[in-house]
Amino acid sequence: MTHTFEADGIILDFGTRRILSNIYFKCETGKITGILGRNGQGKTCLMNVAYGSLNAVSKSVRFDNLSVFEAFKRPDLLTYLPQFNFIPSFLSLTRIFTDFDLNYDEFVILFPEFKAKSDFIIKKLSGGQRRLIEVYVMIKSKAKFSMLDEPFSHLMPLQIEKIKEILHNEKKTKGFLITDHMFRQVTDICDNLYVLTDGKVHLTNDITDIETLGYARL
């Protein structure tokens, strides 16, 4: 069964400036949906509005056509990876994987450099290692959908390729909404792609649309 995560009618103002204007997007299980946009266009704001952690002038957020105003209270439906570190710095990797109901040994098979680090407190890891842990647990979380803001930042190329493989496997039962400035990594894995520009989103029909819409030169 395919599940849907939709948002529409999103309007967001900061003072007299309109950041988002009547935004619509749709994400489905079995698919990775990408949102691209230049700095300051409101991609992170859009995710926070959909998550319910940022108030908007108006919005409608629905899961399987049922409205959910504060999705952050429904981790069974939606989880969110922010750009900043969100896991408390004093937690050990064992505790983190236990809290997310994940198998640490399966993680080590993919990333053997963590084999002897299960008892490490996460703040003792490098910035890239810490980000990798947070990206992994969010992708593997039990929610029907996950929004990922800059999941490839601070990761090494080999780690990025492994994360893309994990996303490909996990999308069999989940839906993902991803934004990242490493746009070629996003376009490489997404099934649907939106471009956010001038406060509006545009669903692309072809990869060349991102150049037509002024996001990047291919």
C-alpha positions as CSV (number, residue, x, y, z in Angstrom):
1,M,0.0,0.0,0.0
2,T,1.3,3.4,-1.0
3,H,1.1,6.2,1.7
4,T,1.2,9.9,0.9
5,F,2.5,13.0,2.7
6,E,1.2,16.2,1.2
7,A,1.4,19.9,2.1
8,D,-0.4,22.7,0.4
9,G,-1.5,26.3,0.9
10,I,1.7,27.0,2.8
11,I,2.2,30.7,3.2
12,L,5.1,32.0,5.4
13,D,6.0,35.6,6.1
14,F,8.9,37.1,8.0
15,G,7.8,40.6,8.8
16,T,6.9,42.2,5.5
17,R,8.7,39.7,3.4
18,R,6.9,36.7,2.0
19,I,9.2,33.6,2.1
20,L,6.8,31.0,0.9
21,S,3.7,31.6,-1.2
22,N,1.0,29.0,-1.6
23,I,3.4,26.0,-1.6
24,Y,2.4,22.5,-2.6
25,F,4.4,19.3,-2.5
26,K,3.7,15.6,-2.4
27,C,5.8,12.7,-1.2
28,E,4.9,9.0,-1.5
29,T,6.3,5.8,0.1
30,G,8.4,4.0,-2.4
31,K,9.9,7.3,-3.7
32,I,12.5,9.9,-2.9
33,T,11.4,13.4,-3.5
34,G,14.0,16.2,-3.8
35,I,13.6,19.9,-3.2
36,L,16.4,22.2,-4.7
37,G,16.7,25.9,-4.3
38,R,19.4,28.6,-3.8
39,N,20.4,29.8,-0.3
40,G,17.7,31.9,1.3
41,Q,14.8,30.5,-0.8
42,G,13.2,28.9,2.2
43,K,13.8,25.1,1.9
44,T,14.6,24.7,5.6
45,C,11.6,26.9,6.5
46,L,9.4,24.7,4.3
47,M,10.4,21.6,6.1
48,N,9.9,23.2,9.5
49,V,6.5,24.4,8.6
50,A,5.6,20.9,7.4
51,Y,7.0,19.4,10.6
52,G,5.0,21.8,12.7
53,S,7.9,23.5,14.4
54,L,7.5,26.8,12.6
55,N,4.2,28.7,12.5
56,A,3.0,29.8,9.1
57,V,0.3,32.2,7.9
58,S,-1.5,29.1,6.5
59,K,-0.8,25.5,5.8
60,S,-2.4,22.1,5.2
61,V,-0.3,19.0,6.0
62,R,-1.9,15.6,5.4
63,F,-0.9,12.0,5.7
64,D,-3.1,9.7,3.6
65,N,-5.5,12.6,3.3
66,L,-5.8,13.1,7.1
67,S,-4.7,16.5,8.4
68,V,-1.9,16.6,11.0
69,F,-1.1,20.0,12.3
70,E,1.9,19.2,14.5
71,A,3.6,16.3,12.8
72,F,6.6,16.5,15.2
73,K,4.3,14.8,17.7
74,R,3.8,11.9,15.4
75,P,7.2,10.1,15.0
76,D,5.3,7.2,13.5
77,L,4.4,9.4,10.6
78,L,7.3,11.8,10.1
79,T,10.9,12.3,11.3
80,Y,13.1,15.2,10.5
81,L,16.9,15.5,10.1
82,P,17.8,19.2,10.6
83,Q,21.0,20.8,9.4
84,F,22.4,21.0,13.0
85,N,23.3,18.2,15.3
86,F,20.1,17.1,17.1
87,I,21.3,14.1,19.1
88,P,22.3,15.1,22.7
89,S,26.1,15.2,22.9
90,F,26.3,13.1,26.1
91,L,24.6,10.0,24.6
92,S,26.7,6.9,23.7
93,L,26.3,5.2,20.4
94,T,24.8,2.1,22.1
95,R,22.2,4.3,23.7
96,I,21.4,6.1,20.5
97,F,20.9,2.9,18.5
98,T,18.8,1.5,21.4
99,D,16.6,4.6,21.5
100,F,16.0,4.3,17.8
101,D,15.4,0.5,18.0
102,L,18.2,-0.1,15.5
103,N,20.9,-2.9,15.3
104,Y,24.4,-1.5,15.8
105,D,26.0,-4.6,14.3
106,E,24.2,-4.0,11.0
107,F,25.5,-0.4,11.0
108,V,29.1,-1.7,11.6
109,I,28.8,-4.0,8.6
110,L,28.3,-1.0,6.4
111,F,30.7,1.3,8.3
112,P,33.4,-0.9,9.9
113,E,35.3,2.1,11.2
114,F,32.8,2.2,14.0
115,K,33.3,-1.4,15.1
116,A,35.1,-0.5,18.4
117,K,33.2,2.7,19.1
118,S,29.8,1.5,20.4
119,D,30.6,2.9,23.9
120,F,31.8,6.2,22.6
121,I,29.9,9.3,23.5
122,I,28.8,11.0,20.3
123,K,30.5,14.3,21.1
124,K,33.8,12.5,21.0
125,L,33.4,11.7,17.3
126,S,34.5,13.9,14.4
127,G,32.0,16.2,12.9
128,G,31.6,13.9,9.8
129,Q,31.2,10.8,12.0
130,R,28.6,12.5,14.1
131,R,26.7,13.6,11.1
132,L,26.8,10.1,9.6
133,I,25.3,8.6,12.8
134,E,22.5,11.1,12.7
135,V,21.8,10.6,9.0
136,Y,21.8,6.8,9.4
137,V,19.4,6.7,12.3
138,M,17.0,9.1,10.7
139,I,16.9,7.2,7.4
140,K,16.4,3.9,9.3
141,S,13.8,5.4,11.7
142,K,10.4,3.7,11.9
143,A,8.4,6.6,10.5
144,K,6.5,6.3,7.2
145,F,8.3,9.4,6.0
146,S,11.6,11.2,6.8
147,M,12.6,14.7,5.8
148,L,16.4,15.1,5.4
149,D,18.0,18.6,5.3
150,E,21.5,18.5,4.0
151,P,22.1,14.8,4.7
152,F,25.3,14.7,2.6
153,S,27.1,17.6,4.2
154,H,30.3,16.7,6.0
155,L,30.3,13.2,4.7
156,M,33.1,11.6,2.7
157,P,32.4,10.5,-0.9
158,L,32.4,6.8,0.0
159,Q,30.0,7.4,2.9
160,I,27.7,9.4,0.6
161,E,27.6,6.5,-1.8
162,K,26.7,4.1,1.0
163,I,24.0,6.4,2.3
164,K,22.5,6.6,-1.2
165,E,22.4,2.8,-1.2
166,I,20.6,2.7,2.1
167,L,18.1,5.3,0.9
168,H,17.4,3.2,-2.2
169,N,16.8,0.1,0.0
170,E,14.7,2.0,2.7
171,K,12.4,3.7,0.1
172,K,10.8,0.3,-0.5
173,T,8.7,0.9,2.6
174,K,9.3,4.6,3.3
175,G,9.1,8.0,1.6
176,F,11.8,10.6,1.8
177,L,11.9,14.4,1.2
178,I,15.5,15.6,0.7
179,T,17.3,18.9,0.1
180,D,21.0,19.3,-0.2
181,H,23.4,21.8,-1.9
182,M,25.2,18.8,-3.3
183,F,22.5,18.8,-5.9
184,R,23.9,16.1,-8.2
185,Q,23.7,13.7,-5.3
186,V,20.0,14.6,-4.9
187,T,19.2,14.4,-8.6
188,D,21.0,11.0,-8.8
189,I,18.6,9.3,-6.4
190,C,15.3,11.2,-6.5
191,D,12.2,10.0,-8.3
192,N,10.5,13.4,-8.2
193,L,12.2,16.8,-8.0
194,Y,10.9,20.3,-7.1
195,V,12.7,23.5,-7.4
196,L,11.9,26.3,-5.0
197,T,12.4,29.8,-6.3
198,D,10.9,33.2,-5.6
199,G,8.7,31.6,-2.9
200,K,7.1,29.0,-5.2
201,V,7.8,25.4,-6.0
202,H,8.0,24.0,-9.5
203,L,7.7,20.2,-10.2
204,T,10.3,19.4,-12.8
205,N,9.7,17.2,-15.8
206,D,13.3,16.9,-16.8
207,I,16.7,17.4,-15.2
208,T,17.3,20.3,-17.5
209,D,14.5,22.2,-15.8
210,I,16.7,23.0,-12.9
211,E,18.8,25.2,-15.3
212,T,15.7,26.7,-16.9
213,L,14.4,27.6,-13.4
214,G,17.8,29.3,-12.6
215,Y,19.0,26.9,-9.9
216,A,22.2,25.6,-11.5
217,R,24.0,25.2,-14.8
218,L,24.4,21.6,-15.8
